[in-house]
Amino acid sequence: MSTGLTLEEAKIRYRDYLNAEEAVLLGQEYELATGEKVKKANLEKIQAGLKLWEERCNKLSSNIGGGISVISVALK
């Protein structure tokens, strides 16, 4: 399933959530790129966002190279 998202865009969103986590752990409020303001009460949501964007970055980076998978085949 393609989201139309590039690896660079996913990395930017991941960094945004990483910055949000750091800020709220320091007791600050943070505004995500989406315009949503988060604070310490939103820490669980921020960490879920981090996990989501990390997974998307990993998936997109594994698809670089044309999406071709190489598998081993043993002949008998």
PEKA-V515659 format. One record per residue. RES is the residue in one letter. SS is DSSP state (alpha for helix, beta for strand, coil for the rest). D_CENTER is the distance of its C-alpha to the mean C-alpha in Angstrom with 1 decimal. Layout:
BEGIN
res = <RES,RES>
ss = <SS,SS>
d_center = <D_CENTER,D_CENTER>
END
This chain:
BEGIN
res = <M,S,T,G,L,T,L,E,E,A,K,I,R,Y,R,D,Y,L,N,A,E,E,A,V,L,L,G,Q,E,Y,E,L,A,T,G,E,K,V,K,K,A,N,L,E,K,I,Q,A,G,L,K,L,W,E,E,R,C,N,K,L,S,S,N,I,G,G,G,I,S,V,I,S,V,A,L,K>
ss = <coil,coil,coil,coil,coil,coil,alpha,alpha,alpha,alpha,alpha,alpha,alpha,alpha,alpha,alpha,alpha,alpha,alpha,alpha,alpha,alpha,alpha,alpha,alpha,coil,coil,coil,coil,beta,beta,coil,coil,coil,coil,coil,beta,beta,coil,alpha,alpha,alpha,alpha,alpha,alpha,alpha,alpha,alpha,alpha,alpha,alpha,alpha,alpha,alpha,alpha,alpha,alpha,alpha,alpha,alpha,alpha,alpha,coil,coil,coil,coil,coil,coil,coil,coil,coil,coil,coil,coil,coil,coil>
d_center = <16.3,15.0,12.9,14.3,11.1,11.3,9.4,10.3,9.2,5.5,6.2,8.1,6.1,4.0,7.8,9.1,8.0,9.3,12.3,12.8,13.1,15.4,17.5,18.1,19.0,21.5,22.8,21.7,20.4,17.3,16.7,13.3,13.3,14.2,17.2,16.7,18.2,17.1,19.2,19.7,20.6,17.0,15.6,15.0,13.0,10.9,10.3,9.6,6.9,5.5,6.2,5.1,1.3,3.5,5.8,5.3,5.4,8.2,9.8,10.1,11.4,13.8,15.0,16.2,19.9,20.8,19.4,22.5,22.6,25.5,27.3,30.4,33.6,36.7,40.0,42.9>
END
